[in-house]
Amino acid sequence: MGYAVVLGEALVDLLDTEYDGEPVYRQAVGGGPLNVAVAVARLGGDVQFVGSLGDDALAGRIRGFLADTGVGLSGAVTVPAPTALAVATFVDAEPDFRFYGEPPSYALLTADDLDPDLVAGADVLYCGSIVLLRPATLDAARRAWSLAAGLRVFDPNVRLRLLDGPEALAGLRAVVAEFAAGAHLVKLSTADAGLLYPGEPVEGVAAYLRELGAATVVVTLGAAGAVVAAAGADPVRVPAPKVAAVDATGAGDSVMGALVADLLVDGEPADAAGWTERVAYALRVAGLVCESPGGATAMPTRADVTRRYTT
């Protein structure tokens, strides 16, 4: 089994909660791509995180957490900036993020910072999320995409609060089309689909991204499961398991992490039915994540998943 490279942001989430009846914010290591890398590692995959980390104590905690989890850091660079923060408030279990830090520590990776051998040697390369909104890190992602010799996976992970008006959204839509055209797998949420392609049904969005060139598209639907569009079959809906959700932070990232981990083990499925099985397992991983607070720290092992759904 080879290794995956995950290129994107790492930051610190501040999660709105209570302690002794008073409102407080609980720290949690976060960032969509970081969550993906942690999920891959927890599920038994060899993974390297590529991105920029700040030069403060919070960045030290991020490095320590990733190292303890088994995520490699040979492609991570330290930059002279405080660690970016994402403050999350909740509507039921769904987080709403606001981002703080300028320039954001996660957006200072440049194309020249990449280790070409590390990227080219990966069996799976992940790119995506909010680093695509910054020119330097977008250039780094584009260079990584061009260097990749293995499978390329992509997740736009749209954050409307970081988009400055319709022109910015149109620019992101063009970037999504660019990366989707060369992707073996695109994963996006129903919220992403609604922002990028207003009024389009999720099956239509999945079919459109496949028309652009993506080999397989997965659209997560929260508690309703996911839509899978793979070669040789119409889009199908895969149900999610019933869970007692307390915090959906990182659930979509865990779906991508589970799919990447399985790509490392067995490569691409031979047919659409194989993708349906993979996504069903990924949704079980996400369900387990939703039953615990805090994104990256909630990522389960394969043993955890087996235990949860067989007892």
C-alpha positions, 0 to 999 in steps of 0.5 A: 500500500502506498501513501496519500498526500493531502494539500490544504489548510490546518487551523484551530477551531474554537467551538461554542459550548458551555462550562459551568453554565457560562459560554466558552470556546473549546479549542480543537485542531481543524481545517477540512484537509487536516480532518481528511488527513487524520481520517486517512491515518486513523483508518490505517492509511499512510498520509502526508499533510502538505500546507503552511503552519504558523509559528506560534504555540497553536501551530505547535499543538497542530504539529503534535496532534498530527504526529501523534495521529500518524500523519506525516509532516515532511511537506509542511512548512512553517510561516511567520504568522499566528495560527488562523482561527475558525470560530464555530457556532451551532444550529443543532449539530451543524457548525457555522464557521467564521474565520480570523487571521490575516494573512491566514497562516494556512494560505502562505504555502507557495508552489516553490514550497512543494516537494515534487518527489513527495507529490509525484510519488503519492498514490492519491493526491487530495487538493481542495477547500479554502486554500483555493481562494488564495492565489499563492496556495491555488498556484501550489495546488495547481502545481501539485495537480500537474505533478500527480502520477496517482489518483487525484481527488478534489473537494471544493469545501465552499465557505460562503463567508470567505467569498466576497460577492458574486464575482468571487463565487464565479471565480471559485466555480471556474476553479472547481471546473478546472480541478474536476476536469482532471479528478478521479473523484470529486466529493462535495456537500449538498451545501457546496452544490447549492452555492456553486450551482443554485437551483440544480438538483444534486443528481444534475450537479453530479452528472455535470461534474462528470461531464467536465471530466471527473471519473466519479462524483459523490455528493453528501446529503447530511442525514439523508446519505449521499448521491454517487455518480460513477461511470456506467450507471445513473446517479444513485442515492446511498442512505446514511445510518441512523445516529444520535448526532451531537456535532457534524464538524468534520463529517463530510471530511471523514467521508473523503478520508474513508474514500481515500483510505480505501483507494490506497488499499484497493485503488478505484472500484471496478464498477459503480456498485463498488463505489456504492459499497465504498460510500456506504462504509464512508457514511458509517464513518461519518455517522460515528464522527457525528456522535462525538464533538470536535472534527479531527479528534472524532475520527474513528479507527476501522475497529471503532467503526466495526464495533459501532455498527455490529453491537 
